[in-house]
Amino acid sequence: MFKLISLLVVGLALTANARDWWENGNFYQVYPRSFKDSNGDGIGDLKGVAEKIQYLKDLGMDGVWLSPIMKSPMADFGYDISDYYQIQGEYGTLEDLMDLADKAHKVGIDLILDFVPNHTSDEHEWFLKSVANDTQYRDFYVWHDGVYNPETGKRDPPSNWLSQFKFSAWEWNDQRQQYYLHQFGVKQPDLNYRNPAVVQAMKDVLVFWLDHGIDGFRIDAVPFLFENEIDPQTGTYPDEPLDESNACPDPTDWCHLLHPYTNSLPESTEMIYQWREVIENYKREHNTSTKILLTEAYTTFENLMLMYGNGQRNGSHIPFNFEMLSGLTKSSKAADYQYYVKHWLDNMPEGTFANWVLGNHDNRRLASRLGTERKDLVNIFLQTLPGIAVTYNGEEYGAEDVEVSWEDTVDPQGCNAGRETYQKYTRDPARTPFRWDASKNAGFSSADKTWLPVGPGYEQENVELQLTADNSHLKIFKHLTRLRKEEPAFSGRTIEPQVQGEVLIYERSPPSADDAEAASFLVVLNIGSSDNVLELSQFADNVGSQVEVVVSSIQSGLEEGQLVDSANFVAKAKVGYVLRFA
C-alpha cells in the first residue's frame, strides 16, 4: 500500500517545472510536543498532527518532518532515544504514525522522520549491554580507562573534551569502571562509528522506517558522528586547543575550545554518502518514489558543500543551509542578505538545489531575531529564493519568542547553564505551544497545564484570526507558496541579487524557453529603517512604466493587484514586495 501511495504522491506534489517531488519544495518542521495535543495531557502528539494535516497542505507544504518521536526517557525531549523501533508513548503508537503517514500521503505531503544517529539514551538496551561488557555491544560506544592522576590517586577524564551542554564530555561509569563519551547530555552516550556493527545497526534502522512508508530522514548532529582515534603512543585522546580569541571565556562551555578532534571529521561526511546509498538502493529495489536525506550540520561552508556529494558519490539532498540563520541579526544590512544568497548559489555543486533555513527549534524565533516588523519581509525572502524553503512551525503566522521563567524552563541546555545565565542558552522560547485560536491554551490543549507555557497575547495573534482577517501574515505566507507552485518564474535555480542602499532586489523569470510567455517578477526587500525611492528599470529588463503588486508586507499600504509607478517606486522601511511586470 505504501509503495502505491508514494507513487501517487509524486504526481500530486510536483511543483512548477520540478522533476521530482522534493525539488524546489516547501518543507515544514513540526515540533510534535508543541504542535497539537489530542488527548488533553498538555503534550502534543501524533494524532494532533494528523488532525492538522490539511492545514499543512493548505500552507503549500510538500514535505513535513517531525522532530524526534522515537521511544525516549525525554532527558533531551526525544534526542535521547532508547529504542529506534518504537514510538514514545506520550506521542502515540506506531499505528498512530502509520495513520498520520497515510493521511499525509492522501493529501500529497511526504513525511520525514528525525533520525538521531550520533548517540542514544543511556537507557538504550545497547548501552546497558555495553556497560555490562557484553561481547556483542562492548564497543558500541566510546569508552576509555581515563588517565591516572598521581596527586589524587584517581582517574581523570582521558581528554579535555567538552559537551555541547557544558562541562566535560566524559562521564565515569562505576559498573564498567571506565569513562564514556557524551558530546551532548550525560544521558546521551556517543555511539562508536568506528565499529562496523554500529554502522550496520543504524542502516537497519533506516530500512525499518522505509519499510513503513516513511519518505526520508532529517539527520541530526552530523558533525559529531566521529571523533579522533586514540593516539597509539599515549594511549589516549589528544586535548583540543583553546579558542585564543577568548570570545567564550567560561572554561566549562563548549565554545571555549576549538574542536579539530571531535567535530566535522571527514569520516562524518563519508557516513552521509553511505546513508544515501541505503535509500537509493531501497528506491531501486522496491520501486518507490524518491526518499530523501536532510542533514543538520553547523560546520564550515566547505564541509556543507561536500555533504551534497564529492563528484563520485551523492550525499544529502538538502544539507541544511544555516548561514543566514547563524549570521543575520536585526542590525544586518541588505549587503549581508545579498552575500549569504550569492555565497551559497555561487558555490553549490552543479545539478544540486539550494536550500534556505531561517528558523528551527534550536534558535530563537525568526521574527524575534530579525525584527517583528520584518515578519512578512523575511517570509517573502524565504519563499522567493531559488531552491528549497524550510519553515519552522509557527513562523508562517509570525510567531515570536515566549519568555519562559527559570521555574518553567525544561531545556537541558538552559538548565545546565543555571538561573543567572539560562536565558542565553535555553531553547524553550522557540518551542512553546502552537497558537491555533483564542480558546484555552490557544487551542493547543485542553489541559490545565501545558508542558511549556503558551505565553500571553494568543487571543489577538493566532491562526484562526489570521485565516479570517482581510489580510494577515498567514495569508501572505499562503499566497507566496501558491506563487512558488504556480508560476514558472520561481522554478529557476539562480538569481542575481542587487543592492541599493538598504534595499535588496532580484528578478525571478521563467528559466525555460517553453515558458517564455509566463510572467516575470521583481522582489524588493527594504531591510533598512528608512523609505527608499527606486527606479525599478535599473534592476531588470522589460520593466514597463507600471508594475503590479502581487504580494507585500502587511504594513505596505498597497493592495494585491494594484498598479504602481515603476520609475518612482517607494520601498517602505522593513517592507517586502513581489511585483509582477505589467
N, C-alpha and C positions, 0 to 999 in steps of 0.2 A: 504493500500500500504506500509506504514512504517513498519508494522509487517513483511510482506514478505521480504522487503529489508533487515531488520535487521537480519532475519534468514539466508538469503543468505550470509550476511557479515560474520557470524560465520564461515562458511566454507572457505571463502576467506582469512580471516585474521589470521587463526591459525598458530602459529609458531611451530618449531620442538618440538615434544613431549609435547606441551601445551594442556591443557584440555579445555581452554576457550579463547576467542579472546584476552583478556587483559593480560593473564598470560605470563610472560617473554616478555611482549610487549615493543614496542618502542612508546613513546608518545612525542608529539611536541607541544610547546606553540606558538601560533600565537598571536602577539600583533597587532590586526587588524588596528589600527590607523597608523601603520608604515610598514605594510606588502606590500600592493599593492593598489594604487589609480586608480580606473577605470574611474572616471569622471573629473579628472583634477582640483579638488578643493584643492589639497595639503594634503588631509587626506585619509588614507587607508580606504577601505570599504569591504563589504561582497562580492560584485561582483568581486573585486580584488582578494580576497581569492579563490573564485570559479575558476577564470582564472588560478590559480596556483595549483589546487588540484592534477593534475597529477605530478607536481614537488614533492609534499609531498609524493605521493605514490611511486615515483621513489626513494625517500630518504629511503624508507623502513619503513614508519610510519604505526602503527596500529591504533592509536588514535590521534586526533588533538583537543586541547582545545583552545577556543577563550577567550582572556581577555574580560572584560565586554562590551557588545554591547546593553544592555537594555537602555531604554529612560533615559536621564540624562542631567542636566544642565552643566555637564562636569567640575564641580569645582575640581574634582579629577579624571578627564578623565575616567568616567564611574563607578567608585567605589562610586558614589553618585547617586543612582537610584531613579528616580521619578515615574517610572511605570514598575513593573516587567513583565508586559504582552505586552509591546510594544518594538520595536527596535528604537534605537537612529537614528534620521533622517540622520545624517552625514554618518552613516554606511549602510543605506538602509532601507529595509522594511521587514516585516515578510515573504513576498513572496520571497525576496532575500535569507533569511536564509533557507527557505524550499528548494529553488533551490540548495543552497550550500550543504545542508544535502543530497539531492538526488544525487548530483554529487559525494560527498564523499562516500556514500554507494555503488554507482555503481563501484567505483574503489577499494572498500574494506577497506575504512577508516571509523572508528566510530567517531562521532562528539560530543564533550563535551563542555558544556557552563560553564562560570564562574558564580557562584551563590554567591551573596554578601548579607548575611543574618544579619550581626551584626547591620547594620544601613541603613537608607535610605537617600535620599536627603531631605533637609528642604522644598523642593518644592513638595514633595510627598503628595498626597491627604490625606493620613493617618495623616501626621504630621500637615497639615493645619487644619484638623478637631480636632486633639488633642490640638492644640493651642487654638482653639475655644471652648474647653471643651465639645465637642460632647460626648454624653453619651457612644456611642459605642467605641470611639477612645481615650477617656480621658487618659487611662492608657496604651496606645500602646507604649509610650516612657517613659524614666526615668526622672521624674520631682521632684523638691524639692523647698520648700519655700526659702531655704538659711538660713543663721544664722545672726541674728540681731547684728549689731556692734554698741554698745552704743557711741563709740567715733565719729563715722561719721554719726550716725543716719540712716545708710543704711544697706542693706542686703549684706552679703558676701557669696561667694560660700559655699555649705554645707560641703566641704572637700577640702583637698589639692591635689586631684587627677589631674594628668597631661595628656594632649593629646599627642598622638604619633607625632603630628605635632607641638609640643611645646606649652607652656602656659597652662592655666587652661583648664581642660576637662569640665568645666561648663560654660554655656552661659545664660545670663539673657534674658528673653523674656518679652517685655513690655506688649504685649497683654494679656498673661496669668498671668503675674506677678509672674513668677517662673523661676528657673533655669532648663535647660535641660542638660543632659549628652551627650557629644560627645567625644568619645575616639580617634577620628581622627579629621577631619576638622570641623570648626564651622558649616558648611553647611551639616554635616553628623550626625544628631542626632541618638543616640543609641536606638534600639528597646528594649522593656521590655519583655524579655523572661520568666519572672515570671507571665506573663499574658497568660493564655491558648489560648486566642483568637489570640495572635500574633503567637504562636506555630502553630496553625491550619492554619493561613493565609499563613505562609511560606511553610507548607506542600502542600497547594493548588497550590503554585507557581511551585513546583517540578512536580506535577502531570500534570499541564498545559503543561509544556515543554516535558514531557514524551509522552503526547498525540500527540505532534507534531513531534515525531520521534527522539528526542534527546537521545543520548546513555549514558549520565552520566553528572556529575557535579563536577567541581573543586570548593570547598567551601572555601571562603575567610575568613581570620582572625578569625578562630575558637576560640582561647583562650579568645577573648574579648566578647563572647556572654553573659556571666553572670557576674554580679557584686555582691558584698556582700549586704545582705539585711540591711535595716535601723536598727540601734540599738534601741530597744524599750525603753530603759531607757533615751537615749539622744535625740531620735527623729531625728537623723541624721546619716551620714555615718562615719565610722572610717577613720582617716587620715592614709595614707600609710607611712611607715618608710623610713628614708633616707638610701641611699646606703652608708654605712660607709667607703667603700673603696675609696671614693672621686674620682673614675675614671671618673665621669661625674660632674664636679663642677658647671655647669650652672644650677641654680635652676629652670629655665623655661623649661629645657629639660626633656623629659620622663624618660631618663635613670638616672636622679638624684635621683629617688626614687626606692625602691623595690615595687612590685605590688601584695601583697598577697590578696588584696580585689577586684582587677579589672581584674585579668589575670589568666587563667588556673584553674578556679574553677571546681570541679568535675561535676557540672551540665552541663558544656560545652561539656564534653565527652559524657555524657548521651544523649545530643541532637544529637550527631552523630549517636548513636545507633538507635534513633527514626527515623532519616532520612534514615538509612539503611533499616529499616523495611518498610518505604514507598516504596522504589524502589524494594525491594524483593516482597512485596505484589503486586506491579504493574506487575512485571515479571510473577508472578504466575497467576494473574487474566487475563492478556492479552496474555499470552503465547508468550512472546517476548524473544529476546536474552538478555543476562545479561546486566543490567545497572549498572554503577559503580560510586563510590564516590572517589574523590581525595581530600585530606584535607590539607589546608595550616595552619601550626601552628609552630611558633617559640616558643617553650616551652621546658620543661625538657624532658630528654630522657624517663623517666618513664611515663610521660603523652603520649608521642608519641606511646609507646608500648601499652598503654591502648586504644589508638584510633583504633588499629586493632580489639579490642574486649576485653571482660573481662572473657572469658571462657564460659559464658552462652549466651551472646549476641554478634552479629557481629557488627563491626564498619566500618571504612573506608577500602576499598580495598587497597588504596595507601595513607597512611599517609606520606606526603612528608618528606623525609629524608634530612634535611638541615644541618646535622652535618658537612659534608665536605664543603658545600657552606659557612658556617659560620666560619669554623675552618682552612681551608687550605689557605696558602698565598704563595707568591713567595719564601719565605725562609723556607717553610715546608720541613721536611725530609721524606725519604722513610718510616721511622718508624711511622710517623704521618699518612700517607696514609694507612699503614697496620692497625694501631689502629682503624681508622674510619670504615674500612671494617669489621674487626673482631667484633667490638663493636656492630654493627647492626646485623650481621649474628648470633652471639652467643646469642643474647638476644631476637630476634623477636619470637613471638608465633609460635608454631608448626603449619604447614599447611598454613602459610602465605608466601607472596612473598616479598623479599627485594626490595627496590627502591632506586634510586640514582639520586639526583638533584644537578647539579653543577652550574646552571645559571638560572636566571629569570629576569623579568622586574623591580625588586626591588633592584637589586645588580649590581655592575659594571660587565662588560663583563668578561667572563671566562678567555679569553686569557690575558686580561689586569691585572687580579688579580693574575694569576698563572704563567704568563710569556709567551710572544709571541712565544718564541722558543719551548714551550711545547704544542702548539695548538693541534698537532696530538697526542702526548703522552696522553693528557687528554681525548681526544675522544676515543682513544684506550682503556684507562682505563674504561671509562664510558660504552662502548659497550661490553666489555668482562667480566664485573662483572655479577654475577648471579642475576636474577630477572628482574626488570623493569628499563629501562633507560628513562630519561626525558631530552629533549633538548629544549632550548630556541631558537627561530628563529634567524638565522644568525650564530649560533655557529658551525653549520656544515661546514661553509666555513671559519671559523676563524675570525669572526667579532670582532673588537676591540672597546673600548670606543671612542666616538667622543666628544671632549671637547666642551661644549656649553657655550657661553658667558652669563654673567649676563643679558644682554639685551634680549637674546633669551630664557632664562630659563622660563619654564612654570610649572614645577612640584611644587605643593603647598608646599611640604616638603622642597624644596630648597628655594622657595620664602619666606617662613616664617622665614628662617634662616638669611636672609639679605645678602647684597652684600659681606661682609667680609668673611662669613663662608659658603655660599651657596654650594660651591663645595664639602664640607664634607657631605652634606645631599641630594643634588639633585640626582634624579634617571634618569634624562634626557639622560646622556651619553650612557645608555644601551637601550634607546628607540628610537634612531634616525632611519630614514628610511632604509629599506632593500635594499641591493645593487644587483640589478638584472643584470645590464650590464653597458657599458661605455657611454650610451646616457645621455641626460639631466636628472638631479636628479637621476642618477644611474638607470634609468628605472622605478623608483618607481612612478613618477608622471610627468605629462606634465605641472604642474602649475609653475608660475613664482616664487612662494614662498611656500615651504612646511612647515607643522606645526612645525617641528623641522628641523634644517639644516642637510643635508646629510653628510656634512663634506668632507674633502679633501681625495684624493687618490683612489676614487672609480674607476677611469679609469683603474687602474692597479690591483684592487682587487674587483672582482665581480663574480657572479655565472656563467655568460656566458663564461668568460675567463677560469674559473676553469673547466667547463664541457668540453671545447675543448683542454685543456692542456694535455700533455702526463701524467703528474702527478700533483695532487693538493690536498689541504686539503679536498675539497668536494669529490673528487674521493676516497680518503682514507676513508672518513666517509661512503660513499655508499658501499664500499667493506666490511666494518665492519658490517653494518646492514644486508648485504646478508649472511655473515658468521653466524650471530645470528639466522637467519631464516633457513638456510640450514644444518647447522652442529649440530647433536645431542649433541656434547660436550658442547654446550653453553646453553643447556636447564636445566642443573642441578641447584640446589638451594644453594649449598655451595661451598666454596673454602678454601684453607689453604694458605694464602699469607705469603711468606717468605721474609726476608730482608738480603741482603749482602751489607754492606756499604750504599750507597745511591741508591741501586737498589731494586725495588720491583718485586717479581717473584711469579707467581702462575700458576698452571696447570688447564686446562679445559679438562675433559674427559667425555665420554658418561656415563650418570648416570644409564642407563638401560642395563641389560644383553642382551636385544634384539638388542642393538646397539653395541655389543662388537667389531664388525668389523669396526666400524666408527673410524675416525681419532681422535687423541688427540693433544692438543696444549699446548704450554708454552707461557705465556705472560711475557715479560721482559720490565720493565719500569725504565730507569735510570733517577731518579728525579734530581740527582745532577749535578754539573758543571764540572765533570771530567769523562773521559772514565774509564770503568771498565772491566777487563777481567774475564770471568766466565767459570767454568766447569759445563755445564748445567746438567750433570747426577747427580750432588749433589742435585738437586731440584725436580727431578721427576724420576720415574722408567721407564724403557724401552726406554730411550733416546739413539738412535744409535750414530754412530760416526759423523753423519751429521744431520742437521735439515734443513727444507725448510722454507724460508722466505715467509710468506703469506701476511702480511701487515707490513709496518714500516713507521716511520715518514718521511716526505718529504726530510729531510736532512740526512737520514741514509746512503746514498750511495749504498744501496742494491736494487736489483730488485726483483719483485714478481717472485716466483718460484726458486730463486737462492738457491743453497745448500751451507751451511756454516759449518765450523768445530764446533762441539758442545763442544769439550774439551778446546778450546781456543776462546770462543765467545767474541767478543769485543762489549760491550754495550756502545754506544756513549753517551756523556753527553746530557741530556734533550731529549733523543730519546726513543720512544716506539717501541716494536716489538711484532708481533704474529707469532710464529714459529710452524710449523707442524712437528710432529715426522716423520722422513723419514723411 
